[in-house]
Amino acid sequence: MRHLLKRVGNRPEVIAANLDISVQTVRNWANGAKSPTLPVEKMKVLTERLNCSFDELVAAVEESKAMRAERLASGDDKQWYEGDD
């Protein structure tokens, strides 16, 4: 999901405000720690804000989870959105 955020130039704070959710929730998505579990209406807003289809969002979430698994397997547990661009 990280690349979707970067592609449209959105920070987790912007997405969180648009969805009325916590910034940490969006950071967890970007880092692959969690998957979005939103009502349909908010999922629609999320895909609009990220300028992607639902299928692209699902693929991005899976990619983020895989990247997290690789980081953890290598002993690198640094989160991408800890002030890192």
N, C-alpha and C positions, 0 to 999 in steps of 0.2 A: 504494500500500500504506500510505502515510502515514495516510490517513483511517481505515483499518481499525485500525491501532495506537491512534490517538486515540480512536476510537469505544469501544473496550473498555478504554481507560486503561492499556494496556501500554506499557512502555518497551522499547527494543531489548534492554536487559540482561535483562529477564524472559524475553522470547521466546528469546534466545540460550541462557539457562540451561535452559529447557524442552526445547530441541532439541539441547543439547550441541554448540553451534557458537559461533563467535566473534561478539562484539557488532558488529564491523565488517561482518560478512556481513549482518546484519539491517539495519544502517544503509545498506549499499549497496542492499538491496532497497527500503527506504523512500525513498531518494533516486533510484531509477530507474537506478542505475548497473549493477545486475545483477538477474537473475531468480532466484528460488529453484530450485535443482536439488537436490532431496532425495529420498531413498528414500521409497517410498509410505507407510511407517509414520510417518516424520517429517512428511510432507506432511499426513497425517491429524491429527497433533498440532498442526501449525501452523494448520490450518483450525479446529480445536476451540478453540485459544487465542485466535484472532481472531474466533471466533463467526461464521464465514462458510462459505459453500459453496465448493467448488472453483472453480465458475464465477465467483463473486464475487472470489475470490483472483486468478484469471487477469485479470479486468477491472481490478482494482486495480493489478496489476503493470503492465499496459499503460498505465494512466493515469499511473503514476509515471514510466514511461519517456518518455511524451509530455511530461510536465511538465519533466523533465530536459532533453529536447531543446529545449524552448522557452527554458528558463533559459540553456542553452549558446548558443543562437542570439542571445539578447539580450546575451550577454557576462557574464551573472551565473552564476558557477560555484559559488556558495555552496551547501554541502550543508545540507539541512534539519536533520539530526540532528548538529549540531556544538554541542550544548548548547542548541539552539533548541527551544522548545516551541511 
